[in-house]
Amino acid sequence: MPRKNHSRTRRKNRGRFGPLFKLLCALAVVIALTIGATVFFQVETIAVTGNSRYTQQEVIDASGIQIGDNLYRMNKYQIGNQVLRQLPYVEKILIRRSLPSTIVITVSEWDAVAQILPPEPGAAVTVEEPEQPAEDPEASSSGSQPATLQAASEPWLISVGGKLLEPAPADSGAIEVTGLTALSPKAGTMLEIPEAEQPRLDALLDLLATLEEMEAVDRVSSIQLSDTQVKLHYLERFEVKMPLNADFSYKLRVLEQAVAKAEEEFGSQASGAMDLTQQDYAAVYSPD
């Protein structure tokens, strides 16, 4: 009888400590995997693809990734944002792990398609102050006021999406844009303009995207924006007027047809004005 009681007690103890034993085993596995990831999955190689403007080392330096870093402890979202801020021409970035020890950084880069010219000397310019959040204890305690945004004093290159890239060099061939005021421009940020000019900016970005899609960016040398119209210098021979809120895809196709017809009638060097703002006519051509 005592032997039976002893056997029954052992079975009870085994049943009581079974779940605890399983938990300890699972914890041990997690610890082993964590230690293994720390010791074995370290960065030994950093590969960069898709870059042309920036060197591989410039991309790596901007990422902050170093040899010996842990593959699974890095914040890919934070690294990506860091690269986008430091390298303005980077449009997109993809960071992936290639086990056991490689990080692959794939970038795509913007092209500078346009340059925002500064206002003419003496022209009236509206500048703005950023709105201060109502509940900002730091600002209220220090009494500091937000800095007034200043109009740019030099041309700035922008991407087709409106990202500021850098001050435009004197020999830049990017499309010259007037009618917008770049406020306190900074490379790597989006173009900021006075609120009243927002419809003009929306039209510009739509037009630039359409020109790029139609592979016609190099046909336009300047864009002039007003509250109601867009004026293009097209093929260096035509002054073109379109409504500010136009369907640019349709208008540019109409323009192509009108130019082809003008060249057929007046020769390959035909020039003049193309008015695409009329309601009764798709395009009105006035030769020089």
Backbone as CSV, one residue per row, in Angstrom:
resi,resn,N_x,N_y,N_z,CA_x,CA_y,CA_z,C_x,C_y,C_z
1,MET,0.822,-1.223,0.000,0.000,0.000,0.000,0.847,1.260,0.000
2,PRO,1.870,1.394,0.832,2.685,2.605,0.819,3.291,2.828,-0.556
3,ARG,3.663,1.721,-1.220,4.292,1.895,-2.524,3.283,2.472,-3.514
4,LYS,2.025,2.046,-3.467,0.999,2.578,-4.349,0.770,4.053,-4.086
5,ASN,0.745,4.442,-2.800,0.551,5.868,-2.466,1.696,6.700,-3.023
6,HIS,2.902,6.189,-2.924,4.069,6.917,-3.421,3.990,7.113,-4.938
7,SER,3.528,6.097,-5.642,3.393,6.174,-7.101,2.323,7.179,-7.483
8,ARG,1.212,7.164,-6.686,0.135,8.108,-6.979,0.596,9.546,-6.741
9,THR,1.398,9.767,-5.751,1.903,11.108,-5.453,2.807,11.609,-6.560
10,ARG,3.638,10.725,-7.097,4.534,11.122,-8.191,3.736,11.520,-9.421
11,ARG,2.652,10.809,-9.699,1.833,11.162,-10.856,1.167,12.514,-10.657
12,LYS,0.735,12.788,-9.438,0.107,14.083,-9.140,1.102,15.218,-9.336
13,ASN,2.329,14.999,-8.826,3.359,16.045,-8.958,3.700,16.290,-10.423
14,ARG,3.756,15.172,-11.189,4.072,15.336,-12.604,2.978,16.135,-13.305
15,GLY,1.722,15.872,-12.949,0.623,16.616,-13.561,0.612,18.066,-13.137
16,ARG,1.051,18.339,-11.884,1.029,19.700,-11.368,2.106,20.549,-12.021
17,PHE,3.263,19.983,-12.246,4.392,20.761,-12.781,4.522,20.667,-14.302
18,GLY,3.642,19.907,-14.947,3.712,19.782,-16.409,3.612,21.121,-17.141
19,PRO,2.568,21.942,-16.900,2.446,23.234,-17.586,3.634,24.153,-17.313
20,LEU,4.135,24.151,-16.078,5.280,24.989,-15.747,6.513,24.548,-16.527
21,PHE,6.679,23.240,-16.660,7.824,22.715,-17.402,7.756,23.140,-18.876
22,LYS,6.546,23.067,-19.457,6.375,23.479,-20.853,6.663,24.961,-21.033
23,LEU,6.216,25.775,-20.071,6.463,27.216,-20.137,7.950,27.512,-20.075
24,LEU,8.652,26.824,-19.184,10.089,27.031,-19.061,10.816,26.604,-20.336
25,CYS,10.355,25.522,-20.944,10.964,25.070,-22.203,10.754,26.107,-23.307
26,ALA,9.522,26.644,-23.400,9.231,27.656,-24.423,10.071,28.897,-24.199
27,LEU,10.218,29.302,-22.926,11.030,30.476,-22.597,12.487,30.239,-22.980
28,ALA,12.962,29.037,-22.736,14.344,28.716,-23.086,14.569,28.779,-24.592
29,VAL,13.570,28.326,-25.367,13.678,28.383,-26.828,13.729,29.817,-27.306
30,VAL,12.869,30.683,-26.719,12.841,32.102,-27.107,14.178,32.760,-26.808
31,ILE,14.719,32.477,-25.633,16.011,33.055,-25.256,17.102,32.575,-26.200
32,ALA,17.063,31.289,-26.548,18.074,30.739,-27.450,17.987,31.389,-28.834
33,LEU,16.740,31.591,-29.323,16.562,32.230,-30.625,17.026,33.679,-30.595
34,THR,16.721,34.383,-29.497,17.140,35.786,-29.371,18.652,35.912,-29.363
35,ILE,19.285,35.043,-28.581,20.750,35.057,-28.529,21.331,34.693,-29.885
36,GLY,20.700,33.710,-30.549,21.178,33.309,-31.865,21.070,34.429,-32.882
37,ALA,19.927,35.160,-32.833,19.744,36.281,-33.768,20.755,37.374,-33.511
38,THR,21.071,37.603,-32.217,22.026,38.646,-31.865,23.440,38.270,-32.289
39,VAL,23.780,37.013,-32.101,25.156,36.575,-32.363,25.381,36.297,-33.837
40,PHE,24.411,35.635,-34.483,24.644,35.129,-35.834,24.129,36.055,-36.939
41,PHE,22.987,36.771,-36.737,22.413,37.579,-37.804,22.902,39.016,-37.706
42,GLN,24.162,39.210,-38.020,24.765,40.530,-38.016,25.090,40.958,-39.450
43,VAL,25.040,42.270,-39.671,25.293,42.804,-41.008,26.771,42.658,-41.355
44,GLU,27.031,41.949,-42.426,28.399,41.832,-42.939,28.554,42.498,-44.309
45,THR,27.417,42.611,-45.039,27.451,43.195,-46.381,26.265,44.130,-46.557
46,ILE,26.513,45.318,-47.138,25.446,46.268,-47.467,25.495,46.512,-48.971
47,ALA,24.449,46.122,-49.670,24.383,46.288,-51.124,23.389,47.386,-51.465
48,VAL,23.747,48.240,-52.423,22.882,49.342,-52.867,22.619,49.182,-54.360
49,THR,21.355,49.252,-54.752,20.995,49.147,-56.166,20.055,50.296,-56.541
50,GLY,20.016,50.620,-57.841,19.103,51.638,-58.344,19.637,53.049,-58.274
51,ASN,20.794,53.230,-57.672,21.353,54.576,-57.508,22.123,55.004,-58.747
52,SER,22.031,56.303,-59.073,22.830,56.857,-60.170,23.422,58.205,-59.767
53,ARG,22.598,59.051,-59.160,23.094,60.364,-58.730,24.000,60.238,-57.509
54,TYR,23.624,59.373,-56.593,24.387,59.191,-55.363,25.241,57.929,-55.455
55,THR,26.401,57.973,-54.823,27.248,56.793,-54.779,26.693,55.804,-53.766
56,GLN,27.187,54.577,-53.854,26.775,53.556,-52.896,27.121,53.983,-51.477
57,GLN,28.294,54.571,-51.292,28.716,54.967,-49.954,27.843,56.095,-49.405
58,GLU,27.410,57.021,-50.270,26.547,58.108,-49.813,25.213,57.569,-49.310
59,VAL,24.675,56.578,-50.005,23.414,55.972,-49.569,23.600,55.239,-48.247
60,ILE,24.699,54.499,-48.129,24.973,53.755,-46.891,25.163,54.720,-45.729
61,ASP,25.924,55.792,-45.948,26.153,56.769,-44.877,24.839,57.405,-44.430
62,ALA,23.970,57.731,-45.390,22.689,58.350,-45.048,21.791,57.389,-44.281
63,SER,21.915,56.089,-44.557,21.085,55.097,-43.867,21.489,54.915,-42.412
64,GLY,22.775,55.130,-42.128,23.267,54.923,-40.767,23.530,53.467,-40.439
65,ILE,23.315,52.552,-41.379,23.561,51.129,-41.133,25.071,50.875,-41.139
66,GLN,25.515,50.105,-40.183,26.936,49.815,-40.067,27.177,48.312,-40.008
67,ILE,28.362,47.926,-40.448,28.754,46.521,-40.343,28.742,46.119,-38.869
68,GLY,28.126,44.986,-38.585,28.026,44.518,-37.209,26.673,44.774,-36.587
69,ASP,25.854,45.645,-37.219,24.499,45.868,-36.705,23.684,44.583,-36.808
70,ASN,22.696,44.473,-35.937,21.838,43.301,-35.962,20.772,43.444,-37.037
71,LEU,20.594,42.410,-37.832,19.654,42.454,-38.948,18.219,42.691,-38.502
72,TYR,17.864,42.193,-37.335,16.467,42.225,-36.925,16.159,43.324,-35.907
73,ARG,17.163,44.070,-35.513,16.914,45.126,-34.539,16.828,46.509,-35.177
74,MET,17.115,46.610,-36.467,17.067,47.913,-37.117,15.635,48.259,-37.513
75,ASN,15.323,49.556,-37.449,14.001,50.068,-37.802,14.031,50.520,-39.262
76,LYS,13.511,49.700,-40.161,13.600,50.002,-41.594,12.822,51.266,-41.957
77,TYR,11.699,51.512,-41.286,10.908,52.719,-41.560,11.696,53.971,-41.197
78,GLN,12.318,53.951,-40.046,13.118,55.100,-39.597,14.320,55.315,-40.524
79,ILE,14.968,54.236,-40.918,16.130,54.354,-41.815,15.705,54.936,-43.160
80,GLY,14.576,54.471,-43.687,14.084,54.976,-44.967,13.810,56.463,-44.922
81,ASN,13.133,56.923,-43.876,12.848,58.354,-43.737,14.126,59.173,-43.612
82,GLN,15.109,58.613,-42.954,16.393,59.294,-42.784,17.081,59.504,-44.129
83,VAL,17.042,58.475,-44.980,17.647,58.584,-46.312,16.885,59.606,-47.153
84,LEU,15.563,59.587,-47.099,14.758,60.524,-47.881,15.026,61.966,-47.482
85,ARG,15.290,62.194,-46.202,15.582,63.561,-45.739,16.974,64.009,-46.175
86,GLN,17.940,63.121,-46.064,19.332,63.518,-46.316,19.685,63.533,-47.802
87,LEU,18.998,62.717,-48.601,19.301,62.630,-50.029,18.042,63.034,-50.808
88,PRO,17.906,64.321,-51.128,16.662,64.836,-51.711,16.248,64.164,-53.014
89,TYR,17.210,63.691,-53.806,16.862,63.102,-55.097,16.330,61.678,-54.978
90,VAL,16.351,61.095,-53.793,15.789,59.752,-53.618,14.271,59.857,-53.533
91,GLU,13.604,59.160,-54.430,12.138,59.163,-54.465,11.563,58.073,-53.565
92,LYS,12.066,56.854,-53.717,11.581,55.713,-52.943,12.770,54.892,-52.480
93,ILE,12.584,54.192,-51.370,13.645,53.335,-50.855,13.028,52.057,-50.309
94,LEU,13.658,50.943,-50.624,13.231,49.635,-50.125,14.419,48.989,-49.433
95,ILE,14.219,48.565,-48.189,15.281,47.926,-47.417,14.833,46.496,-47.099
96,ARG,15.652,45.524,-47.477,15.278,44.136,-47.180,16.493,43.358,-46.668
97,ARG,16.198,42.341,-45.890,17.233,41.482,-45.333,17.450,40.291,-46.254
98,SER,18.694,39.951,-46.480,19.040,38.751,-47.238,19.923,37.898,-46.335
99,LEU,19.307,36.872,-45.743,20.024,36.045,-44.767,21.190,35.315,-45.428
100,PRO,22.276,35.115,-44.687,22.332,35.331,-43.234,22.870,36.689,-42.796
101,SER,23.440,37.505,-43.699,24.186,38.664,-43.187,24.212,39.865,-44.129
102,THR,23.225,39.975,-45.029,23.259,41.056,-46.016,22.029,41.948,-45.914
103,ILE,22.240,43.255,-46.034,21.164,44.220,-46.165,21.209,44.766,-47.592
104,VAL,20.060,44.739,-48.269,19.977,45.255,-49.635,19.127,46.521,-49.625
105,ILE,19.703,47.636,-50.076,19.000,48.914,-50.153,18.744,49.220,-51.627
106,THR,17.481,49.304,-52.000,17.106,49.625,-53.377,16.468,51.003,-53.405
107,VAL,17.017,51.905,-54.232,16.482,53.262,-54.308,16.042,53.571,-55.732
108,SER,15.066,54.453,-55.835,14.735,55.072,-57.124,14.866,56.575,-56.921
109,GLU,15.307,57.262,-57.952,15.659,58.679,-57.797,14.780,59.569,-58.678
110,TRP,14.498,60.770,-58.153,13.758,61.776,-58.902,14.658,62.397,-59.965
111,ASP,14.042,62.929,-61.011,14.703,63.833,-61.936,14.216,65.245,-61.641
112,ALA,15.079,66.234,-61.850,14.671,67.629,-61.706,13.961,68.045,-62.988
113,VAL,12.648,68.238,-62.941,11.895,68.555,-64.159,11.600,70.047,-64.290
114,ALA,11.580,70.762,-63.172,11.226,72.185,-63.233,12.012,72.956,-62.187
115,GLN,12.095,74.258,-62.394,12.714,75.142,-61.419,11.765,76.301,-61.130
116,ILE,11.517,76.539,-59.849,10.637,77.619,-59.417,11.466,78.896,-59.332
117,LEU,11.189,79.840,-60.214,11.955,81.076,-60.225,11.486,81.991,-59.094
118,PRO,12.404,82.784,-58.527,12.013,83.705,-57.463,11.190,84.859,-58.027
119,PRO,10.441,85.559,-57.187,9.660,86.712,-57.672,10.579,87.784,-58.246
120,GLU,10.046,88.544,-59.189,10.804,89.660,-59.752,11.086,90.687,-58.655
121,PRO,12.242,91.350,-58.721,12.539,92.393,-57.729,11.436,93.446,-57.710
122,GLY,10.975,93.769,-56.513,9.926,94.770,-56.373,8.523,94.222,-56.467
123,ALA,8.387,92.941,-56.841,7.052,92.356,-56.944,6.465,92.131,-55.551
124,ALA,5.147,92.314,-55.449,4.474,92.101,-54.167,4.422,90.603,-53.868
125,VAL,4.877,90.210,-52.700,4.928,88.801,-52.316,4.204,88.625,-50.990
126,THR,3.320,87.656,-50.942,2.614,87.337,-49.701,3.375,86.240,-48.980
127,VAL,3.808,86.510,-47.766,4.468,85.489,-46.956,3.568,85.122,-45.795
128,GLU,3.835,83.982,-45.202,2.946,83.469,-44.169,3.732,83.069,-42.934
129,GLU,3.009,82.984,-41.834,3.574,82.427,-40.611,2.893,81.094,-40.359
130,PRO,3.668,80.059,-40.053,3.044,78.758,-39.755,2.101,78.886,-38.565
131,GLU,0.990,78.146,-38.651,0.048,78.176,-37.535,0.660,77.503,-36.322
132,GLN,0.531,78.169,-35.171,1.033,77.607,-33.920,-0.055,76.768,-33.276
133,PRO,0.213,75.504,-32.940,-0.802,74.690,-32.262,-1.303,75.383,-31.003
134,ALA,-2.626,75.272,-30.774,-3.223,75.963,-29.628,-2.650,75.456,-28.313
135,GLU,-2.391,74.160,-28.231,-1.890,73.586,-26.985,-0.440,73.188,-27.168
136,ASP,0.447,74.136,-26.990,1.880,73.895,-27.097,2.542,74.493,-25.872
137,PRO,2.672,73.702,-24.792,3.201,74.247,-23.534,4.583,74.839,-23.678
138,GLU,5.418,74.250,-24.565,6.777,74.777,-24.722,6.750,76.177,-25.282
139,ALA,5.923,76.365,-26.340,5.869,77.673,-26.975,5.290,78.707,-26.030
140,SER,4.230,78.321,-25.287,3.595,79.278,-24.394,4.491,79.629,-23.232
141,SER,5.297,78.660,-22.759,6.156,78.948,-21.608,7.347,79.797,-22.011
142,SER,7.868,79.570,-23.237,9.040,80.328,-23.645,8.663,81.661,-24.264
143,GLY,7.403,81.740,-24.742,6.966,82.981,-25.355,7.496,83.166,-26.755
144,SER,8.116,82.141,-27.343,8.688,82.267,-28.673,7.586,82.241,-29.720
145,GLN,7.786,82.947,-30.824,6.832,83.022,-31.923,7.379,82.256,-33.126
146,PRO,6.502,81.640,-33.902,6.968,80.929,-35.092,7.607,81.897,-36.078
147,ALA,8.670,81.432,-36.749,9.387,82.292,-37.694,8.538,82.501,-38.941
148,THR,8.588,83.707,-39.489,7.883,84.015,-40.718,8.556,83.314,-41.886
149,LEU,7.753,82.691,-42.745,8.296,82.039,-43.924,8.722,83.104,-44.930
150,GLN,9.914,82.936,-45.474,10.471,83.923,-46.401,10.418,83.409,-47.833
151,ALA,10.139,84.321,-48.756,10.146,83.959,-50.174,11.570,83.659,-50.620
152,ALA,11.717,82.637,-51.449,13.037,82.253,-51.946,13.638,83.386,-52.768
153,SER,14.949,83.497,-52.699,15.652,84.535,-53.457,16.429,83.952,-54.631
154,GLU,16.305,82.648,-54.859,17.008,81.979,-55.949,16.129,80.870,-56.510
155,PRO,16.372,80.462,-57.751,15.565,79.375,-58.327,15.812,78.061,-57.576
156,TRP,14.743,77.243,-57.473,14.855,75.947,-56.809,14.332,74.854,-57.730
157,LEU,15.099,73.786,-57.837,14.683,72.630,-58.625,13.651,71.812,-57.858
158,ILE,12.651,71.324,-58.580,11.651,70.446,-57.973,11.487,69.191,-58.826
159,SER,11.012,68.135,-58.184,10.696,66.894,-58.889,9.292,67.007,-59.470
160,VAL,8.885,65.996,-60.221,7.552,65.993,-60.803,6.489,65.945,-59.710
161,GLY,6.861,65.480,-58.524,5.907,65.416,-57.420,5.933,66.626,-56.510
162,GLY,6.781,67.611,-56.809,6.818,68.829,-56.011,7.808,68.807,-54.867
163,LYS,8.753,67.872,-54.881,9.771,67.822,-53.832,10.920,68.752,-54.193
164,LEU,11.357,69.557,-53.224,12.482,70.466,-53.432,13.775,69.663,-53.439
165,LEU,14.584,69.864,-54.470,15.795,69.068,-54.634,17.049,69.844,-54.251
166,GLU,17.236,71.010,-54.839,18.394,71.851,-54.535,18.243,73.165,-55.294
167,PRO,19.015,74.208,-54.923,19.008,75.438,-55.728,19.439,75.131,-57.152
168,ALA,18.757,75.727,-58.115,19.041,75.426,-59.517,20.344,76.076,-59.957
169,PRO,21.241,75.318,-60.583,22.465,75.923,-61.126,22.132,76.822,-62.308
170,ALA,23.063,77.699,-62.647,22.820,78.677,-63.713,22.555,78.009,-65.055
171,ASP,23.151,76.837,-65.280,22.995,76.168,-66.569,21.906,75.095,-66.553
172,SER,21.013,75.152,-65.583,19.961,74.140,-65.493,19.044,74.222,-66.705
173,GLY,18.695,73.057,-67.238,17.781,72.999,-68.363,16.358,72.682,-67.948
174,ALA,16.092,72.686,-66.641,14.753,72.361,-66.153,13.765,73.459,-66.560
175,ILE,12.490,73.085,-66.689,11.440,74.023,-67.088,11.373,75.185,-66.096
176,GLU,11.393,76.410,-66.600,11.307,77.593,-65.737,9.848,77.884,-65.421
177,VAL,9.541,77.977,-64.128,8.162,78.185,-63.680,8.061,79.525,-62.966
178,THR,7.117,80.350,-63.398,6.819,81.613,-62.720,5.362,81.592,-62.273
179,GLY,5.057,82.409,-61.270,3.697,82.474,-60.753,3.513,81.730,-59.453
180,LEU,4.590,81.146,-58.924,4.569,80.503,-57.611,5.659,81.109,-56.744
181,THR,5.409,81.179,-55.451,6.381,81.718,-54.499,6.840,80.603,-53.573
182,ALA,8.063,80.145,-53.737,8.608,79.119,-52.838,8.937,79.778,-51.498
183,LEU,8.360,79.245,-50.419,8.551,79.821,-49.094,9.560,79.010,-48.295
184,SER,10.605,79.687,-47.820,11.636,79.068,-46.984,12.012,77.676,-47.488
185,PRO,12.458,77.581,-48.745,12.740,76.255,-49.319,13.882,75.545,-48.618
186,LYS,13.758,74.235,-48.524,14.789,73.393,-47.919,14.845,72.076,-48.679
187,ALA,16.033,71.697,-49.099,16.195,70.465,-49.875,15.634,69.270,-49.121
188,GLY,14.884,68.432,-49.828,14.326,67.231,-49.228,12.924,67.399,-48.699
189,THR,12.396,68.636,-48.710,11.032,68.876,-48.251,10.137,69.163,-49.455
190,MET,8.839,69.182,-49.232,7.903,69.498,-50.308,7.811,71.008,-50.488
191,LEU,7.581,71.421,-51.722,7.452,72.836,-52.036,6.297,73.437,-51.243
192,GLU,6.591,74.519,-50.528,5.566,75.223,-49.751,5.348,76.589,-50.379
193,ILE,4.081,76.946,-50.561,3.733,78.200,-51.218,2.629,78.889,-50.403
194,PRO,2.362,80.171,-50.652,1.235,80.814,-49.975,-0.076,80.097,-50.277
195,GLU,-0.977,80.118,-49.329,-2.231,79.377,-49.476,-2.999,79.815,-50.719
196,ALA,-2.945,81.096,-51.051,-3.687,81.609,-52.208,-3.182,81.017,-53.519
197,GLU,-1.950,80.521,-53.522,-1.367,79.970,-54.754,-1.572,78.464,-54.897
198,GLN,-2.289,77.845,-53.967,-2.446,76.392,-54.000,-3.075,75.887,-55.297
199,PRO,-4.129,76.555,-55.834,-4.671,76.070,-57.123,-3.621,76.085,-58.238
200,ARG,-2.730,77.052,-58.221,-1.668,77.104,-59.235,-0.718,75.915,-59.079
201,LEU,-0.354,75.622,-57.829,0.549,74.493,-57.591,-0.105,73.181,-58.007
202,ASP,-1.381,73.010,-57.674,-2.087,71.786,-58.070,-2.061,71.622,-59.584
203,ALA,-2.302,72.728,-60.294,-2.285,72.670,-61.765,-0.887,72.335,-62.279
204,LEU,0.130,72.934,-61.687,1.506,72.672,-62.120,1.868,71.200,-61.965
205,LEU,1.580,70.623,-60.803,1.942,69.222,-60.573,1.179,68.298,-61.502
206,ASP,-0.079,68.617,-61.773,-0.869,67.824,-62.721,-0.263,67.926,-64.119
207,LEU,0.118,69.139,-64.509,0.700,69.343,-65.838,2.047,68.635,-65.970
208,LEU,2.906,68.749,-64.950,4.216,68.099,-65.010,4.078,66.579,-65.086
209,ALA,3.155,66.025,-64.307,2.938,64.576,-64.335,2.454,64.131,-65.713
210,THR,1.594,64.937,-66.335,1.080,64.597,-67.663,2.187,64.695,-68.712
211,LEU,3.001,65.746,-68.629,4.116,65.891,-69.558,5.081,64.704,-69.445
212,GLU,5.354,64.278,-68.213,6.258,63.142,-68.017,5.642,61.865,-68.575
213,GLU,4.362,61.673,-68.338,3.684,60.470,-68.826,3.704,60.415,-70.348
214,MET,3.587,61.587,-70.987,3.570,61.652,-72.450,4.977,61.792,-73.035
215,GLU,5.984,61.753,-72.151,7.380,61.909,-72.575,7.567,63.199,-73.371
216,ALA,6.978,64.277,-72.840,7.007,65.566,-73.531,7.630,66.664,-72.678
217,VAL,8.309,66.299,-71.607,8.897,67.307,-70.725,9.875,68.194,-71.487
218,ASP,10.667,67.595,-72.365,11.695,68.363,-73.067,11.120,69.278,-74.153
219,ARG,9.813,69.223,-74.386,9.197,70.119,-75.372,8.823,71.475,-74.761
220,VAL,8.818,71.552,-73.449,8.386,72.772,-72.757,9.586,73.405,-72.070
221,SER,9.802,74.689,-72.317,10.931,75.382,-71.686,10.496,76.296,-70.551
222,SER,9.234,76.728,-70.561,8.775,77.586,-69.467,7.281,77.415,-69.260
223,ILE,6.853,77.641,-68.016,5.438,77.593,-67.629,5.146,78.837,-66.805
224,GLN,4.126,79.575,-67.213,3.718,80.769,-66.477,2.319,80.536,-65.916
225,LEU,2.187,80.673,-64.611,0.915,80.390,-63.939,0.241,81.683,-63.491
226,SER,-1.067,81.746,-63.693,-1.866,82.844,-63.141,-3.090,82.235,-62.479
227,ASP,-3.987,83.056,-61.995,-5.159,82.533,-61.296,-6.139,81.842,-62.231
228,THR,-6.041,82.100,-63.531,-7.011,81.528,-64.462,-6.387,80.734,-65.593
229,GLN,-5.104,80.959,-65.877,-4.497,80.348,-67.058,-3.113,79.780,-66.790
230,VAL,-2.721,78.893,-67.693,-1.358,78.375,-67.759,-0.814,78.719,-69.142
231,LYS,0.364,79.307,-69.195,0.999,79.610,-70.474,2.276,78.794,-70.606
232,LEU,2.430,78.131,-71.749,3.602,77.297,-72.015,4.399,77.881,-73.171
233,HIS,5.717,77.782,-73.067,6.575,78.009,-74.226,6.909,76.626,-74.752
234,TYR,6.337,76.291,-75.915,6.331,74.917,-76.410,7.173,74.804,-77.673
235,LEU,8.098,73.857,-77.677,8.984,73.609,-78.813,9.778,74.848,-79.215
236,GLU,9.907,75.785,-78.290,10.638,77.033,-78.518,10.015,77.882,-79.633
237,ARG,8.827,77.468,-80.121,8.228,78.206,-81.247,6.782,78.610,-81.013
238,PHE,6.145,78.059,-79.986,4.725,78.322,-79.776,4.465,78.820,-78.355
239,GLU,3.653,79.869,-78.267,3.151,80.350,-76.986,1.742,79.788,-76.813
240,VAL,1.564,78.962,-75.797,0.323,78.198,-75.646,-0.417,78.635,-74.399
241,LYS,-1.721,78.860,-74.527,-2.579,79.211,-73.391,-3.572,78.081,-73.124
242,MET,-3.683,77.708,-71.850,-4.659,76.702,-71.417,-5.348,77.206,-70.153
243,PRO,-6.570,76.729,-69.875,-7.200,77.067,-68.595,-6.431,76.440,-67.433
244,LEU,-6.459,77.099,-66.292,-5.732,76.585,-65.133,-6.264,75.227,-64.694
245,ASN,-7.567,75.039,-64.816,-8.187,73.783,-64.354,-8.440,72.814,-65.501
246,ALA,-7.588,72.862,-66.529,-7.805,72.049,-67.731,-7.526,70.564,-67.473
247,ASP,-8.102,69.744,-68.339,-7.714,68.340,-68.435,-6.460,68.327,-69.308
248,PHE,-5.284,68.327,-68.668,-4.045,68.535,-69.417,-3.736,67.384,-70.371
249,SER,-4.163,66.205,-70.032,-3.944,65.079,-70.934,-4.656,65.338,-72.257
250,TYR,-5.904,65.794,-72.194,-6.669,66.094,-73.404,-6.088,67.313,-74.121
251,LYS,-5.779,68.375,-73.376,-5.287,69.608,-73.992,-3.949,69.396,-74.696
252,LEU,-3.089,68.599,-74.130,-1.788,68.366,-74.767,-1.928,67.540,-76.036
253,ARG,-2.895,66.631,-76.065,-3.149,65.895,-77.305,-3.699,66.826,-78.388
254,VAL,-4.584,67.743,-77.972,-5.099,68.743,-78.912,-3.956,69.607,-79.425
255,LEU,-3.053,69.991,-78.518,-1.914,70.823,-78.907,-1.033,70.107,-79.933
256,GLU,-0.764,68.846,-79.714,0.052,68.077,-80.654,-0.580,68.086,-82.046
257,GLN,-1.883,67.879,-82.094,-2.582,67.858,-83.376,-2.556,69.239,-84.041
258,ALA,-2.734,70.293,-83.225,-2.733,71.656,-83.765,-1.351,72.025,-84.304
259,VAL,-0.303,71.624,-83.611,1.062,71.899,-84.066,1.342,71.151,-85.357
260,ALA,0.940,69.903,-85.442,1.145,69.109,-86.652,0.431,69.744,-87.844
261,LYS,-0.773,70.248,-87.617,-1.526,70.886,-88.694,-0.863,72.190,-89.125
262,ALA,-0.360,72.973,-88.140,0.315,74.233,-88.456,1.588,73.968,-89.260
263,GLU,2.340,72.948,-88.883,3.576,72.632,-89.598,3.283,72.106,-91.002
264,GLU,2.174,71.420,-91.149,1.798,70.929,-92.468,1.440,72.094,-93.391
265,GLU,0.814,73.114,-92.816,0.358,74.249,-93.630,1.425,75.313,-93.820
266,PHE,2.238,75.571,-92.768,3.187,76.688,-92.820,4.655,76.236,-92.816
267,GLY,4.911,74.955,-92.792,6.280,74.474,-92.802,6.719,73.992,-91.434
268,SER,7.832,73.275,-91.429,8.296,72.633,-90.189,8.733,73.621,-89.123
269,GLN,8.993,74.859,-89.503,9.401,75.867,-88.528,8.275,76.841,-88.203
270,ALA,7.056,76.423,-88.426,5.907,77.272,-88.086,5.966,77.667,-86.622
271,SER,5.539,78.878,-86.330,5.549,79.381,-84.959,4.350,80.288,-84.766
272,GLY,4.111,80.677,-83.528,2.991,81.572,-83.256,2.331,81.255,-81.926
273,ALA,1.052,81.636,-81.811,0.299,81.475,-80.576,-0.770,80.408,-80.743
274,MET,-0.916,79.584,-79.731,-1.949,78.558,-79.702,-2.862,78.836,-78.504
275,ASP,-4.116,79.143,-78.780,-5.076,79.442,-77.716,-5.979,78.232,-77.524
276,LEU,-5.824,77.569,-76.373,-6.650,76.396,-76.063,-7.653,76.703,-74.952
277,THR,-8.038,77.980,-74.856,-8.982,78.385,-73.810,-10.372,78.670,-74.360
278,GLN,-10.532,78.608,-75.680,-11.820,78.945,-76.289,-12.828,77.809,-76.091
279,GLN,-14.081,78.199,-75.895,-15.127,77.195,-75.709,-15.594,76.602,-77.036
280,ASP,-15.588,77.414,-78.078,-16.147,76.971,-79.355,-15.133,76.263,-80.251
281,TYR,-13.849,76.387,-79.909,-12.803,75.796,-80.738,-11.803,75.054,-79.842
282,ALA,-11.365,73.887,-80.340,-10.361,73.132,-79.572,-9.057,73.894,-79.468
283,ALA,-8.636,74.526,-80.573,-7.402,75.312,-80.577,-7.510,76.395,-81.632
284,VAL,-7.041,77.584,-81.310,-7.014,78.692,-82.237,-5.548,79.063,-82.462
285,TYR,-5.092,78.950,-83.722,-3.688,79.204,-84.042,-3.548,80.560,-84.716
286,SER,-2.616,81.366,-84.202,-2.298,82.658,-84.797,-0.819,82.622,-85.189
287,PRO,-0.532,82.451,-86.470,0.891,82.370,-86.883,1.597,83.693,-86.700
288,ASP,2.911,83.625,-86.511,3.719,84.839,-86.404,3.771,85.549,-87.747
